């Protein structure tokens, strides 16, 4: 007779223990150096414009010109920038008072007795932008004194100037307007000057 016994259960299969995960040390990351703030290059500060007050000599010159009938416009510093001598009794000798008025921008000598000799007193007025000479005694010879007025933009002749006189104006590259009514200038002379000064409006 068979022995009835308990069915023997097979022993459990051994469970492979999972090894505890080893924390891998992260590879060292090369630390980027903190950016160094570059110092901005020093910016050269523009010096504040120095106020140029007129000298006693210039003040005296302005007073003399007013005595001769000039209408004078001054800038905020008291320097003469516009001078209107139209229809006054100014002579060549009176223009000596222009010396030193370096900031003069406009000069009106219309209908005065100024001659070629008087224009010599204008040669140092390099800031001059407008000049009216119509109705004066200026001839070709006088225009030679204008050659250095490189900032001149407007010029009114209206004198006994001829084509020969226009030659002296060819170097005035900033000249924008030229009036030559009542002159002896011809179309040929105008054409030659226009070729030299293509940006200048030449009006008869």
C-alpha positions in Angstrom: 0.0 0.0 0.0 1.3 3.3 -0.9 2.1 5.8 1.7 -0.1 8.8 1.4 2.0 11.7 2.4 2.2 15.4 1.9 3.2 16.4 -1.5 6.6 17.9 -1.1 6.9 21.3 -2.7 10.0 21.9 -4.6 12.3 24.3 -2.9 11.9 27.9 -4.1 14.3 29.0 -6.7 16.9 31.2 -5.3 16.2 34.8 -6.2 19.2 36.6 -7.5 19.6 39.6 -5.3 20.0 42.7 -7.4 23.0 44.5 -6.4 22.4 47.9 -5.0 23.0 50.4 -7.8 26.3 52.1 -7.3 25.9 55.8 -7.7 28.2 56.7 -10.5 30.1 59.8 -9.8 29.3 62.2 -12.6 32.3 63.1 -14.7 33.7 66.4 -13.5 32.3 69.2 -15.6 34.9 71.7 -16.5 33.5 74.8 -14.9 33.4 77.7 -17.3 35.0 80.7 -15.8 32.6 83.4 -15.0 32.8 86.0 -17.7 34.8 88.9 -16.7 33.0 92.1 -17.3 35.1 94.0 -19.8 35.6 97.6 -18.9 34.3 99.8 -21.7 36.9 101.8 -23.5 36.9 105.2 -22.1 35.0 107.6 -24.4 36.7 110.8 -25.0 34.3 113.4 -23.7 33.9 116.4 -26.0 35.0 119.5 -24.3 32.3 122.0 -23.7 32.6 124.8 -26.3 34.4 127.7 -24.8 32.5 130.9 -24.9 34.4 133.4 -27.0 33.6 136.8 -25.7 34.6 139.6 -28.1 37.7 141.4 -27.2 37.9 145.1 -26.4 39.3 145.7 -29.9 36.4 143.9 -31.4 33.9 145.8 -29.3 35.5 149.1 -30.4 35.3 148.0 -34.1 31.6 147.2 -33.8 31.0 150.6 -32.2 32.9 152.3 -35.0 30.9 150.5 -37.7 27.7 151.5 -36.0 28.8 155.1 -36.1 29.2 154.6 -39.8 25.6 153.5 -40.1 26.0 149.8 -39.9 23.2 147.6 -38.6 25.0 144.9 -36.5 23.6 141.5 -35.4 25.4 139.9 -32.5 25.4 136.3 -31.3 24.8 135.3 -27.7 28.4 136.0 -26.9 28.2 139.5 -28.3 30.3 138.8 -31.4 29.2 140.3 -34.7 27.7 137.8 -37.1 25.7 139.9 -39.5 26.7 143.4 -40.8 24.4 145.5 -43.0 26.0 148.6 -44.5 23.6 149.1 -47.4 23.2 152.7 -48.5 25.7 154.0 -45.9 28.6 156.3 -46.4 31.1 153.6 -45.6 34.4 153.9 -47.5 37.3 151.5 -48.1 39.0 153.1 -45.0 36.0 152.2 -42.9 36.3 148.5 -43.8 39.5 148.3 -41.7 37.1 147.8 -38.8 36.2 144.4 -40.2 39.6 143.1 -39.1 39.1 140.7 -36.2 35.4 140.1 -36.7 36.2 136.4 -37.4 32.7 135.1 -36.7 31.1 137.4 -39.3 28.7 135.3 -41.4 26.9 137.9 -43.6 28.0 141.2 -45.0 25.9 143.6 -47.1 27.8 146.3 -48.9 25.1 147.0 -51.5 25.0 150.6 -52.9 28.1 151.8 -51.1 31.3 153.5 -52.4 33.5 150.5 -51.8 36.2 149.9 -54.4 38.6 147.0 -55.1 41.0 148.3 -52.4 38.3 147.9 -49.7 37.8 144.2 -50.4 41.3 143.5 -49.2 39.9 143.9 -45.6 37.6 140.9 -46.2 40.3 138.3 -47.0 40.5 137.1 -43.4 36.7 136.7 -42.9 36.9 133.0 -43.6 33.5 132.2 -41.9 31.7 134.6 -44.3 28.8 132.8 -46.0 26.9 135.7 -47.6 28.3 138.8 -49.4 26.4 141.5 -51.3 28.5 143.8 -53.5 25.9 145.0 -56.0 25.9 148.7 -56.7 29.6 149.2 -55.6 32.7 150.2 -57.6 34.1 146.7 -57.6 35.9 145.5 -60.7 37.6 142.2 -61.8 40.7 143.2 -59.8 38.8 143.3 -56.5 37.5 139.7 -56.8 41.0 138.4 -56.2 40.5 139.2 -52.5 37.6 136.8 -52.3 39.6 133.7 -53.3 40.2 132.7 -49.7 36.6 132.9 -48.6 36.1 129.2 -48.9 32.9 129.0 -46.9 31.1 131.6 -49.1 27.7 130.3 -50.2 25.9 133.4 -51.6 27.5 136.2 -53.6 25.8 139.1 -55.3 27.9 141.1 -57.8 26.0 143.6 -59.8 29.1 145.6 -60.5 31.4 146.3 -63.5 32.8 142.8 -63.3 33.6 140.9 -66.5 34.4 137.3 -67.5 37.9 137.8 -66.4 36.8 138.5 -62.8 34.8 135.3 -62.6 38.1 133.3 -62.9 38.9 134.3 -59.3 35.7 132.6 -58.1 36.5 129.1 -59.5 38.0 127.9 -56.2 34.9 128.8 -54.1 33.6 125.2 -54.0 30.9 125.9 -51.4 29.3 128.7 -53.5 25.7 127.8 -54.0 24.2 131.0 -55.5 25.8 133.8 -57.6 23.9 136.8 -58.9 25.6 138.8 -61.7 22.9 141.1 -62.9 24.1 144.5 -64.1 27.6 143.2 -64.8 29.5 142.8 -68.0 29.7 139.0 -67.7 28.8 137.1 -70.9 27.2 133.7 -71.4 30.6 132.3 -72.2 32.0 133.4 -68.9 29.1 132.0 -67.0 29.5 128.6 -68.8 33.1 128.3 -67.8 32.3 129.2 -64.2 29.5 126.7 -64.2 31.8 124.0 -65.3 34.1 124.8 -62.4 31.2 125.1 -59.9 28.6 122.6 -61.0 26.5 122.9 -57.8 26.3 126.7 -58.0 23.1 128.4 -59.2 24.2 131.3 -61.4 21.5 133.9 -61.8 21.6 136.8 -64.3 
